[in-house]
Amino acid sequence: MRSLNIDGKCTCINETLNCNQGSLAYYNNDVLQHSNIQIRNKNFTAKIVNFQFNKFTFLKKNEILSGHESKVEELDFYYNDIATIENGTFDKFLSLKKLDFEFNSLTFIDERILTKQLGSTLKELNFYGNDIQNLSINTFQYCTKLTSLNFQHNERINLVAKINGINVTVFPEALENLKYLNLASCKLKEFDENVFINLRSLKTLILSDNLFTSIPKAIKMLPTLQHLDIRSSLIRSINDCDFCNLSNLKTIFLSDSPALTYIDENAFGALNNHSTTLPPPKLNDLSLHNCNIHVLPEKLLDWKNISLIDISNNPLSCNCSMAWLINDINATSPLCANSLKNYLGTSYKNKLVCHYPNVLYGTHLYKISGDFCSNGTFDLEEIVKKRDEIYYACEDDYGRTK
């Protein structure tokens, strides 16, 4: 085999082998074409290896850093053209903890690649932006140390396998240490109810930018879950006990879901109506930015403990169901008005306006805050006197001009 000097394309500094060619070289095809790379300095120890922006298509066993594999802890193949990996390719990487295949062309991965040897050390695995489709129940059977798994932008992925006609999750008990799972932008419409049943330690679940029309029931199988991101969905309503049994939940992002119009007051199990055995969560962050919510239920959560509530860009109804929030804005000791902030931490409470009823459209909530609906009803004429003197022209997103 012909020997090539590639010193100009790689550097060996501070236990890092850097063969990142950069995006410009990639598009000019001035990159490495295969992964058969050997380190000439036998005294150099490579712990972090960066192969970003090359054009590897096939990873072969015994051809990646031959003789220097055992100390490598991180392998990064970001933005290559890898479509095939030979079985056992990583078995000599005895210390490998992080393996990154972001933006490649993989359609298949199984236990012959994710072997017992690799699984004994691997903690982070990233397949973002590939085209992985059918996984088997054995794919992750050896990945007992894995804590982070990313399948974002694998738009044809299937998370269940069939055994004798019965659906079985592709996430086995071996993944009991998994803490982070990213399934964003996978065009998922629904889940098998037991798909997450073995993920006993999962803390972060990313499901944003999928095609769900309701909250997947499978989420209730994750009692350790702390962070849930289900933004940019087609979800229409959040119903009774959709988030019950998630007593450890700290943050939930439901923003940018324009079909979302309704939230049941017992969505988190706050009413203690025997529909859940665990207490409701004590959320830190709740984001409903840019949805189509009219009413935020008073009994939904223990509002005094929440540090960020983002309901900006919603067509709010100024009725007695919202009096608790409207009056809180000007309260001397507010329950949650000071938590009305966006993700940047900027307060927007004085920018909230009524969208309903029609006569109050455009009225700032702080203008009517104080004793709104104090007697279970409100004097519309008196409230109208407090509204802003503003002329409105051009329809908004809800087809209204006044």
Beta strands, then each sheet from edge to edge (+ up, - down):
strand 1: 11-13
strand 2: 16-18
strand 3: 48-50
strand 4: 58-59
strand 5: 74-76
strand 6: 84-85
strand 7: 98-100
strand 8: 124-126
strand 9: 148-150
strand 10: 160-163
strand 11: 166-169
strand 12: 180-182
strand 13: 204-206
strand 14: 227-229
strand 15: 237-238
strand 16: 251-253
strand 17: 262-263
strand 18: 285-287
strand 19: 308-310
sheet 1: 1+ 2- 3- 5- 7- 8- 9- 12- 13- 14- 16- 18- 19-
sheet 2: 4+ 6+
sheet 3: 10+ 11-
sheet 4: 15+ 17+
end
